[in-house]
Amino acid sequence: MDSHLPLGVVIPALDEAATLPALLADLARLSLPPGRLLVVDGGSCDETVRAGRAGGALILRSRPGRARQMNAGAAFLTTPWLLFLHADSRLDDAALAAIDRHVEANGSDAAHFSLAFRHLHRFYRVLEWGQRVRERTLGLVYGDQGLLIRRDLFFARGAFPDVPLMEDVILNRRLLRRGQLRPLLATVTTSPRRYEEEGRIRGLLRNVRLISRFLAGADPARLAVAYPPRRRLASPPVQGTRPADEPSLANHASPPDSAGSARLRPRPEFTTAPNLLVFARAPRPGAVKTRLARTLGDERAAALYRRMGRVVIDRVAGSPATVTVCFTPDGAEREVREWLGAGAARYWPQGSGDLGERMSRMFDRAFEGSGRAVVIGTDAPAVDRTTIRRALSALDSADVVVGPSRDGGYYLLGLRQPRPRLFRGIRWSTGSVMRETLDRARADGLAVTLLEVESDIDTAADLTPGIARILGREA
């Protein structure tokens, strides 16, 4: 397969350790460059993260919900084409070749696969026939069939709607109505696990009722009540499956590395609270948000920065970490305390040097009394206590957690121990900060987990309506 295929793959996952290795082994034959294969975890309690890393995937931790997970993956990847697949999918050589041909043709239409179930029972041949009929007569294409789509078309059609059910059907119907979705001459196979767990006839009747109600205009949120979460069973695959079913995770062990850190460790036990380092600059006109000041002026830019800092401190209150404000310049402690108040437990001067030297110094100090530390800025008001909890949880199975910002930097960085190399030689205040940091982590054999993409506020264009709502003012 073409190693330069302009494609990124998004796989939403929740407790999919048993199914994920097989799909990743299939996708490995596409020979995608590092960082193009993305598993978006919604908070798994099994070894999904380990399975993803072992299979060569980059891990992104998002809020749970399949639509949210897939949209988070699409926001992170910048490839011209996106492929969305469920974790229990399998792709044969014909399917991989169809992906290659469709992307290389570089047309404007999205595409989906035909659907097959990995089970020999004739009940599933009937289901496959029924799905072909629904596609032709009702325009129903499900997420199990995958979606191969240009990134610009995906966002132009509104991405996946944030609903708990039918998010894939809704987007596919939007595409079909505009003549922008067509079938590939290939098949994706999916697991029949839900039918086998719940009963074939019961599952069929339930699905018929749900799709009938959906077509009649029912709210997907109401339909989700009748579609309970799948049971997560630590059992072998169902009997009667077709050959070449899911291999064991044991066949995909993580390779050793010089630092010994890419292998997933057992969940660590921490005896002290982690540190949340909030980087702040004294909010003086002309010294903060200079790019924003080009549009708003020095005074308004400084006033907005003051507001952002207060919002950030308020929104991270209650997170399971000791909030420490790391301020600059060093003589501005009283000024910064008056600004940010009692929301922080401690105030530390950052000291001299470039941003990397100062962050490395603050992490070193934080690790004197804690096993985990996270740094954020005062210009990312979308960060809240839930973001911090997600970052700290991700550090249970990662050496580094990165919150990517839309401008190519990062709004959050979390570590389990000092990593001074991550801060040396980085071209700060450029659009390559995150890429250089991830490259450095990869070269050092560090396990990385990403968070959802957010905006930090550097220019007037960053003041979106969503940010304005968070700040409690009109931008």
C-alpha positions as CSV (number, residue, x, y, z in Angstrom):
1,M,0.0,0.0,0.0
2,D,1.1,3.6,-0.6
3,S,3.1,4.8,2.4
4,H,2.3,8.4,1.4
5,L,-1.5,8.0,1.4
6,P,-3.0,11.3,2.6
7,L,-5.2,9.6,5.1
8,G,-5.9,9.5,8.8
9,V,-7.8,6.8,10.6
10,V,-10.1,7.5,13.6
11,I,-11.3,4.5,15.7
12,P,-13.5,5.4,18.7
13,A,-13.1,2.9,21.5
14,L,-14.5,2.0,24.9
15,D,-13.3,-1.2,26.5
16,E,-12.3,-2.7,23.1
17,A,-9.0,-4.5,24.1
18,A,-10.3,-7.8,22.8
19,T,-11.2,-6.5,19.3
20,L,-8.8,-3.6,18.6
21,P,-5.6,-5.6,17.9
22,A,-7.1,-7.4,14.9
23,L,-8.2,-4.2,13.3
24,L,-4.9,-2.4,13.9
25,A,-3.1,-5.4,12.4
26,D,-5.3,-5.0,9.3
27,L,-4.6,-1.3,9.1
28,A,-0.9,-1.8,9.5
29,R,-0.8,-3.0,5.9
30,L,-1.7,0.6,4.8
31,S,1.8,1.7,6.0
32,L,0.5,5.0,7.4
33,P,3.1,7.4,8.8
34,P,3.3,7.8,12.6
35,G,0.5,9.8,14.0
36,R,-2.0,9.0,11.3
37,L,-3.7,6.0,13.1
38,L,-5.7,7.4,16.0
39,V,-7.6,5.4,18.7
40,V,-9.9,7.8,20.5
41,D,-10.6,6.3,24.0
42,G,-13.7,7.3,25.9
43,G,-12.5,6.2,29.3
44,S,-11.9,2.5,29.0
45,C,-11.5,0.3,32.1
46,D,-9.8,-2.6,30.3
47,E,-6.5,-2.6,28.3
48,T,-7.7,-0.7,25.3
49,V,-5.0,1.9,25.6
50,R,-2.3,-0.8,25.8
51,A,-3.8,-2.6,22.8
52,G,-3.9,0.7,20.8
53,R,-0.3,1.6,21.5
54,A,0.9,-2.0,20.8
55,G,-0.8,-1.8,17.4
56,G,1.0,1.4,16.5
57,A,-1.8,3.8,17.2
58,L,-1.7,7.2,18.8
59,I,-4.0,7.5,21.7
60,L,-6.4,10.4,22.2
61,R,-8.5,10.6,25.4
62,S,-11.8,12.4,24.9
63,R,-15.2,12.8,26.6
64,P,-17.2,9.6,26.2
65,G,-19.7,9.2,23.4
66,R,-19.0,7.8,20.0
67,A,-19.9,11.1,18.1
68,R,-17.7,13.1,20.5
69,Q,-14.8,10.7,20.1
70,M,-14.9,10.6,16.3
71,N,-15.2,14.4,16.1
72,A,-12.3,14.8,18.5
73,G,-10.2,12.5,16.3
74,A,-11.1,14.4,13.2
75,A,-10.3,17.7,14.9
76,F,-6.8,16.5,15.7
77,L,-5.9,14.9,12.4
78,T,-5.1,17.3,9.6
79,T,-4.9,14.8,6.7
80,P,-7.0,15.6,3.6
81,W,-8.9,12.2,4.0
82,L,-10.4,10.6,7.1
83,L,-11.5,7.0,7.6
84,F,-13.8,6.3,10.5
85,L,-14.0,2.6,11.6
86,H,-15.6,0.9,14.6
87,A,-13.1,-1.1,16.8
88,D,-14.7,-4.5,16.0
89,S,-14.3,-4.0,12.2
90,R,-12.0,-6.1,10.0
91,L,-10.6,-5.2,6.6
92,D,-9.3,-7.7,4.0
93,D,-7.0,-7.0,1.2
94,A,-9.8,-6.0,-1.1
95,A,-11.1,-3.4,1.4
96,L,-7.6,-2.0,1.9
97,A,-7.1,-1.7,-1.9
98,A,-10.5,0.0,-2.2
99,I,-9.4,2.6,0.4
100,D,-6.2,3.2,-1.5
101,R,-8.0,3.6,-4.9
102,H,-10.6,6.0,-3.5
103,V,-8.1,8.3,-1.8
104,E,-5.7,8.3,-4.7
105,A,-8.6,9.2,-7.1
106,N,-9.1,12.3,-4.8
107,G,-12.7,12.8,-5.8
108,S,-15.2,14.8,-3.8
109,D,-17.5,12.0,-2.7
110,A,-17.4,10.1,0.6
111,A,-17.6,6.3,0.5
112,H,-18.7,3.4,2.7
113,F,-18.2,-0.4,2.6
114,S,-20.7,-3.2,2.2
115,L,-21.4,-4.9,5.5
116,A,-20.8,-8.5,6.5
117,F,-20.9,-10.3,9.9
118,R,-18.1,-12.6,11.1
119,H,-20.4,-15.6,11.8
120,L,-21.4,-18.6,9.7
121,H,-25.0,-18.8,10.8
122,R,-27.5,-18.1,8.0
123,F,-29.3,-15.6,10.3
124,Y,-26.4,-13.2,9.6
125,R,-26.7,-13.7,5.8
126,V,-30.4,-12.5,6.2
127,L,-29.2,-9.5,8.1
128,E,-26.7,-8.7,5.4
129,W,-29.3,-9.0,2.7
130,G,-31.7,-6.7,4.7
131,Q,-29.0,-4.1,5.0
132,R,-28.5,-4.0,1.3
133,V,-32.2,-3.5,0.8
134,R,-32.3,-0.7,3.4
135,E,-29.4,1.1,1.7
136,R,-31.2,1.1,-1.7
137,T,-34.7,1.9,-0.5
138,L,-34.2,4.0,2.7
139,G,-30.7,5.4,2.3
140,L,-29.6,3.9,5.6
141,V,-25.9,3.5,6.0
142,Y,-24.6,2.6,9.5
143,G,-21.3,3.3,11.2
144,D,-20.4,-0.4,11.1
145,Q,-19.9,0.1,7.4
146,G,-17.1,2.7,7.9
147,L,-16.9,6.2,6.4
148,L,-14.1,7.4,4.1
149,I,-14.5,11.1,3.6
150,R,-12.6,14.3,2.8
151,R,-11.8,16.2,5.9
152,D,-13.2,19.5,4.5
153,L,-16.4,17.7,3.4
154,F,-16.8,16.2,6.9
155,F,-16.8,19.5,8.6
156,A,-18.8,21.2,5.9
157,R,-21.6,18.7,6.6
158,G,-21.5,19.4,10.3
159,A,-19.4,16.5,11.5
160,F,-21.2,13.8,13.6
161,P,-24.1,15.3,15.5
162,D,-23.6,15.1,19.3
163,V,-26.4,12.6,19.9
164,P,-26.1,9.3,21.8
165,L,-27.5,7.2,19.0
166,M,-27.8,7.3,15.2
167,E,-25.1,9.9,14.8
168,D,-23.6,7.9,11.9
169,V,-27.0,7.5,10.1
170,I,-27.7,11.2,10.4
171,L,-24.4,12.3,8.8
172,N,-24.7,9.6,6.1
173,R,-28.2,10.8,5.2
174,R,-27.0,14.4,4.9
175,L,-24.3,13.1,2.4
176,L,-26.8,10.9,0.5
177,R,-29.3,13.7,0.1
178,R,-26.6,15.8,-1.7
179,G,-25.3,12.8,-3.7
180,Q,-22.0,12.8,-1.9
181,L,-21.9,9.2,-0.5
182,R,-21.3,6.1,-2.6
183,P,-20.5,2.5,-1.9
184,L,-17.0,1.0,-2.3
185,L,-16.7,-2.3,-4.2
186,A,-15.5,-4.0,-1.0
187,T,-16.8,-5.3,2.3
188,V,-16.0,-4.6,5.9
189,T,-16.8,-7.3,8.4
190,T,-18.1,-6.7,11.9
191,S,-18.6,-8.7,15.0
192,P,-22.0,-10.1,15.8
193,R,-21.3,-9.9,19.5
194,R,-24.3,-7.8,20.5
195,Y,-26.7,-10.3,18.8
196,E,-24.9,-13.2,20.4
197,E,-24.9,-11.6,23.8
198,E,-28.5,-10.4,23.8
199,G,-30.2,-13.0,21.6
200,R,-30.5,-12.8,17.8
201,I,-34.2,-12.4,17.4
202,R,-34.5,-10.0,20.4
203,G,-31.7,-7.9,18.9
204,L,-33.3,-7.8,15.5
205,L,-36.7,-6.8,16.7
206,R,-35.2,-4.1,18.9
207,N,-33.2,-2.6,16.0
208,V,-36.2,-2.7,13.7
209,R,-38.3,-0.7,16.3
210,L,-35.5,1.8,16.8
211,I,-34.9,2.5,13.2
212,S,-38.6,2.8,12.5
213,R,-39.0,5.3,15.3
214,F,-36.0,7.2,14.1
215,L,-37.4,7.5,10.5
216,A,-40.7,8.6,12.1
217,G,-38.8,11.6,13.7
218,A,-38.1,10.3,17.2
219,D,-35.4,12.1,19.2
220,P,-32.1,10.0,19.2
221,A,-31.7,10.7,22.9
222,R,-35.0,9.0,23.6
223,L,-34.1,6.1,21.4
224,A,-30.8,5.6,23.3
225,V,-32.8,4.6,26.4
226,A,-34.0,1.5,24.6
227,Y,-30.4,0.7,23.3
228,P,-28.5,-0.3,26.5
229,P,-24.7,-0.3,26.5
230,R,-23.1,-3.5,25.3
231,R,-21.9,-5.8,28.0
232,R,-18.1,-5.9,28.3
233,L,-17.3,-9.6,28.6
234,A,-13.8,-10.9,29.2
235,S,-14.7,-14.1,27.3
236,P,-13.3,-15.7,24.1
237,P,-14.9,-14.8,20.7
238,V,-18.2,-16.4,20.0
239,Q,-18.3,-19.8,18.4
240,G,-18.8,-20.2,14.7
241,T,-16.9,-17.1,13.6
242,R,-15.3,-16.9,10.3
243,P,-11.5,-17.6,10.0
244,A,-8.9,-15.0,10.8
245,D,-10.9,-13.5,13.8
246,E,-9.4,-11.4,16.5
247,P,-5.8,-12.4,17.6
248,S,-4.8,-12.3,21.2
249,L,-3.3,-9.2,22.6
250,A,-0.3,-11.4,23.5
251,N,0.6,-11.4,19.8
252,H,0.9,-7.7,19.8
253,A,3.2,-6.9,22.8
254,S,4.8,-3.5,22.9
255,P,8.4,-3.6,21.7
256,P,11.1,-2.7,24.3
257,D,12.7,0.7,24.1
258,S,15.8,2.2,25.6
259,A,13.9,4.2,28.2
260,G,11.7,1.2,29.0
261,S,8.7,3.5,29.2
262,A,6.6,2.7,26.1
263,R,5.3,-0.4,27.8
264,L,2.2,0.1,29.8
265,R,2.9,-0.1,33.5
266,P,0.4,-1.2,36.2
267,R,-1.7,1.6,37.5
268,P,0.7,3.5,39.9
269,E,-0.1,4.3,43.4
270,F,0.4,7.9,44.3
271,T,0.6,8.9,48.0
272,T,0.5,12.7,47.5
273,A,-1.8,15.0,45.5
274,P,-0.6,15.8,42.0
275,N,0.3,19.4,41.1
276,L,-1.6,21.6,38.7
277,L,0.8,24.3,37.5
278,V,-0.9,27.4,36.1
279,F,1.5,29.6,34.2
280,A,0.7,33.3,34.4
281,R,2.2,36.6,33.5
282,A,1.4,39.8,35.4
283,P,-1.5,41.3,33.4
284,R,0.2,44.6,32.4
285,P,-0.9,46.4,29.3
286,G,1.7,46.0,26.5
287,A,3.3,43.0,28.2
288,V,0.5,40.3,27.7
289,K,-1.4,39.1,24.6
290,T,0.5,41.3,22.3
291,R,-1.0,39.7,19.1
292,L,-4.5,40.2,20.5
293,A,-3.5,43.8,21.3
294,R,-2.9,44.5,17.6
295,T,-6.7,44.2,17.2
296,L,-8.1,45.2,20.6
297,G,-5.4,47.6,21.9
298,D,-3.1,47.1,24.9
299,E,-5.6,48.0,27.6
300,R,-8.5,45.8,26.3
301,A,-6.1,42.9,25.6
302,A,-4.8,43.1,29.2
303,A,-8.3,43.4,30.6
304,L,-9.4,40.3,28.6
305,Y,-6.3,38.4,29.8
306,R,-7.2,39.3,33.4
307,R,-10.7,37.9,32.8
308,M,-9.3,34.7,31.3
309,G,-7.0,34.1,34.2
310,R,-9.8,34.4,36.7
311,V,-12.0,32.1,34.7
312,V,-9.3,29.5,34.4
313,I,-8.7,29.5,38.2
314,D,-12.4,29.3,38.9
315,R,-13.0,26.5,36.4
316,V,-10.1,24.2,37.7
317,A,-11.2,24.7,41.3
318,G,-12.2,21.3,42.7
319,S,-9.9,19.3,40.5
320,P,-7.9,16.6,42.3
321,A,-4.7,18.5,42.3
322,T,-2.8,21.2,44.2
323,V,-3.2,24.5,42.2
324,T,0.1,26.3,42.0
325,V,0.4,29.6,40.1
326,C,3.8,29.9,38.4
327,F,4.2,33.6,37.7
328,T,6.5,36.0,35.8
329,P,8.2,38.4,36.3
330,D,9.6,37.2,39.5
331,G,8.9,40.4,41.4
332,A,5.2,40.4,40.6
333,E,3.9,38.0,43.3
334,R,1.7,40.6,45.1
335,E,0.2,41.8,41.8
336,V,-0.5,38.2,40.7
337,R,-2.0,37.3,44.0
338,E,-4.3,40.3,43.9
339,W,-5.4,39.2,40.4
340,L,-5.9,35.4,40.9
341,G,-6.7,35.5,44.6
342,A,-7.1,32.5,46.9
343,G,-8.0,30.0,44.1
344,A,-4.4,28.9,44.2
345,A,-2.7,27.2,47.1
346,R,0.8,28.4,46.2
347,Y,2.7,31.0,44.1
348,W,6.1,30.2,42.6
349,P,8.3,32.5,40.5
350,Q,9.2,31.0,37.2
351,G,12.7,32.3,37.1
352,S,14.8,33.2,34.0
353,G,15.2,31.6,30.6
354,D,12.9,30.8,27.7
355,L,9.5,29.1,28.1
356,G,11.0,25.7,27.9
357,E,13.6,26.3,30.6
358,R,11.0,27.8,32.9
359,M,8.5,25.0,32.4
360,S,11.2,22.4,33.0
361,R,12.2,24.2,36.2
362,M,8.7,24.3,37.5
363,F,8.1,20.6,36.8
364,D,11.3,19.7,38.6
365,R,10.0,21.6,41.7
366,A,6.6,20.1,41.4
367,F,8.0,16.5,41.4
368,E,9.8,17.2,44.7
369,G,6.5,16.3,46.4
370,S,4.3,14.6,43.9
371,G,4.2,11.8,41.4
372,R,2.2,13.6,38.7
373,A,2.1,17.2,37.4
374,V,0.1,19.1,34.8
375,V,0.8,22.5,33.4
376,I,-1.7,24.8,31.8
377,G,-1.8,28.5,30.9
378,T,-4.1,31.3,31.8
379,D,-5.2,31.8,28.2
380,A,-7.2,28.6,27.6
381,P,-10.6,29.2,29.3
382,A,-12.1,26.0,27.9
383,V,-10.0,24.0,30.4
384,D,-11.9,23.0,33.5
385,R,-11.7,20.5,36.3
386,T,-13.0,17.7,34.0
387,T,-10.1,18.4,31.7
388,I,-7.7,18.1,34.6
389,R,-9.2,14.9,35.8
390,R,-9.0,13.4,32.3
391,A,-5.4,14.4,32.1
392,L,-4.5,12.9,35.4
393,S,-6.4,9.7,34.6
394,A,-4.5,9.4,31.3
395,L,-1.2,9.6,33.2
396,D,-2.1,6.2,34.8
397,S,-1.1,4.7,31.4
398,A,1.1,7.3,29.8
399,D,4.4,9.1,30.4
400,V,3.2,12.3,28.7
401,V,-0.3,13.8,28.2
402,V,-0.6,16.6,25.7
403,G,-3.6,18.9,25.1
404,P,-3.2,20.2,21.5
405,S,-4.2,23.7,20.7
406,R,-5.6,24.7,17.3
407,D,-2.5,26.9,16.5
408,G,-0.1,24.0,16.6
409,G,1.0,24.4,20.2
410,Y,-0.4,22.8,23.4
411,Y,-2.7,24.2,26.1
412,L,-1.8,21.4,28.6
413,L,1.1,19.1,29.3
414,G,1.2,16.4,31.9
415,L,4.1,14.3,33.1
416,R,4.7,11.4,35.6
417,Q,8.4,12.4,36.1
418,P,10.7,15.1,34.9
419,R,11.4,15.1,31.2
420,P,13.8,17.9,30.5
421,R,14.4,16.9,26.9
422,L,10.8,17.7,26.0
423,F,11.6,21.4,26.6
424,R,15.0,21.8,25.0
425,G,15.4,23.2,21.5
426,I,11.7,23.6,20.9
427,R,10.8,26.6,18.7
428,W,8.4,28.3,21.1
429,S,5.5,30.5,19.9
430,T,5.4,28.8,16.5
431,G,2.9,26.4,14.9
432,S,5.4,23.5,15.3
433,V,5.5,23.3,19.1
434,M,3.2,20.3,19.5
435,R,4.7,18.4,16.5
436,E,8.2,18.9,17.8
437,T,7.2,17.8,21.3
438,L,5.5,14.7,20.0
439,D,8.5,13.9,17.8
440,R,10.8,14.3,20.8
441,A,8.6,12.0,23.0
442,R,8.5,9.4,20.2
443,A,12.3,9.5,19.8
444,D,12.6,8.9,23.6
445,G,10.2,6.0,23.6
446,L,7.6,7.7,25.7
447,A,4.0,6.7,25.8
448,V,1.8,9.7,24.9
449,T,-1.9,10.3,25.3
450,L,-3.6,13.3,23.7
451,L,-6.6,15.2,24.9
452,E,-9.2,16.9,22.8
453,V,-8.1,19.9,20.7
454,E,-9.0,23.3,22.2
455,S,-8.2,26.9,21.5
456,D,-5.9,29.1,23.5
457,I,-6.6,32.8,23.0
458,D,-3.9,34.6,21.0
459,T,-5.7,36.6,18.4
460,A,-9.2,38.1,17.9
461,A,-10.1,35.2,15.7
462,D,-9.8,32.9,18.7
463,L,-12.6,34.7,20.5
464,T,-15.3,32.4,19.2
465,P,-19.0,32.5,20.5
466,G,-18.2,29.4,22.6
467,I,-15.3,31.1,24.3
468,A,-17.3,34.3,24.8
469,R,-20.0,32.2,26.7
470,I,-17.3,30.8,28.9
471,L,-15.9,34.2,29.6
472,G,-19.4,35.6,30.4
473,R,-19.1,38.4,27.9
474,E,-19.5,39.2,24.3
475,A,-16.3,38.8,22.3
